[in-house]
Amino acid sequence: MGTVSCRQGQHARVVASHKQGGNIQGPWVRGWKSLWSGVGTTRSGLEELWGLRGHQCLHQEPLEPTRLLIEKPLSEWPVPQFVNLFLPEFPIRPLTGHHQLKILGLVAKGSFGTVLKVLDCDQKAVFAVKVVSKVKVLQRDILRQCKEEVSIQRQINHPFVHGLGDSWQGKRHLFIMCSYCSTDLCSLWSSVGCLTEASIRLFAAELVLVLCYLHDLGIIHRDVKMENILLDERGHVKLTDFGLSRHLPQGARAYTICGTLQYMAPEVLSGGPYNHAADWWSLGVLLFCLATGKFPVAAERDHVAMLASVTHYDSEVPASLNQGLSLLLHERKKLGHRHTEGRPCEDTGRRQLSTSQWERPQKKPTLLGLP
């Protein structure tokens, strides 16, 4: 749900970047108590939250305390414009009959949103709730982007996608609830370095399935990277963060420069036109990192400098990789062909999945021994 600095990763995210946090500061307690009580949720034992300041969440960078807006119930009728703008993707929830949520910790804090780890007391299940300021959404002119993020997630039903649990709005904040995963691919990569070929092949197969599925629906993700690949308790991938995704029909082109610099395709860095093939470039970069322990191109200060570096890169791919994996990570023309038609595509990925070298990941769960 955000961008974290991974090993060797000055991964500046263009358009929407997030800082991660783990320590909960005192001023947060009063703010979240007011916010949570105002949207019809409860925090039994909220006073214990201050005692969780050493709680181990997904990422562990320090957080600067921020004063939060106080949430109040929505009871006015007719619906004010500040509420109507976010409908229908963010419906109004009554105070009764809604989720009773208990805050367990802070997962991450972004530039205009915060992610909380919560317990749904009715379902007895743990979720992650992203809380986004309405004011900042409008100030940054990303209303359409936020609504499309939820719209896309509601449309998706795939075992390797981080599914949407619910979304709603309060008077001043938007709430997006998803299942909770305790770790991600970036954390795994940072701790172990190069992954085994079997693990890489499994991750690649699952991600190929996800991208094929999204592209068939006319969805381009635009931010495929390790930080956005969560791992469930069995080690399977859950692609997340659809904040930069959009509906892009087959044959259509996009022009917005967005994503994370080291994963962005040349045509994205240059301002387009580009299409779904940009996601395959990002996947190639990701697999290169998993196999070699480093990025094919060092991070640059901005998209102009990054484009210059990518244009002239010449990275060696390990010769020891088997033929199946080399399809997506094989020389320059396979990792990141400058012409989109030269990259791996849906048809290529599906053909590889049908061979004996690739497992059927949906049918055969694999334990990866995550840290």
C-alpha positions, 0 to 999 in steps of 0.5 A: 500500500505504499512505497518503502525503500528496499535494499539498494532502492531509492525507489522514488514513486512518481505521482503518489509516494508513501512513507512507511511507519511502525512506531505509534506516537502519543498524539496519534491516540487522541486523534484516532480515538476521535476519528474512529468513534465518529464513523461508528467503529469502536476501539475497546482498550484504545488507551492501550494503543500508546503501549503498542509503540514498539509493536512490530508492524509491516515496516519499521521506519519512524513516524512523525506525529501528525494531528488528525482531523476529527471525524463526525457521523454523517447525518445531514440530508440532503447529502452535502456536496463534500459527501456526494463527490465520493459516491458511489464508490465510497458509500455512507455507512450508518452508525449501527450495523457497521463493522466494529473494528479494534485498532491493533497497530499502525502499518504505514503512513503516507503523504495523504493516507494512513494504513491501520491494522484492525480486528473486525470484532464481528468476523474475528478477522484481521484487516488493513484499513487505509484512511485517506483525507478527503481534503488532500484528495481534492487538493491534489486533484486525485478524486478520479484516481481514488474512485477508480482504485476502488472501482477496479478492486471491486471488479477484480476477483483473483486468488493472487490479488489483494482483494477489497473487503469494503469501502466507505466514507466519513465526514472528512475521510475515506476508508478502504478495507482489505485483507491483512498480510504481514509481509511483502516480497521486498521485505523477503528480498531485503532479508535473503538477497537472491531467491532460489530458482524454484521460488522465483519461478513460482512468483513469476508464474503467479504474477504472470497469471495476475497480469494476464487476468488484469490485462484481459479486463482492460486494466493496467496496473502501472506500479508493479514492484516488490513493495506492492507484492504482499505474501500470504501465510503460505507464501503466495503473492497478493498484488496490491496498491491499485492507486495508479491503475486505470481502465485501458481498453485494448488498443488504447494508449496512456500518457501519464508519467507515473509509477516507481522510477526503477520499474518504469518502462522507457515509454512511461518515463518519456511520457507515452504513448504506452499500453499494458506492455509497460507492466511486463517491463516492470515484471522483468525488472522485478524478476531480475532483482529476485534472481541477481540481488540487484536492480538492472539500473541504479536509481536516478533523481528524476524520470528524465535521468532515469530514461537516459540510464535505461536507454543505455543500460547493458545488464548481464542475466545469469546464464544458470537460469533455466529456459522457462524462467529465461523467457521473462528474464533473458537478455536485454530484449526480453527484460526490457525491449525498447519496443513494446512488441519485443517484450513478453506478452500475455500469449507468451506467458500463457504458453510458458505456464502450459509447459511442464516447467511451470507449476500450477500455483493455484492447485499446489500451494508452496510453503516458502519459509518466510522470515 
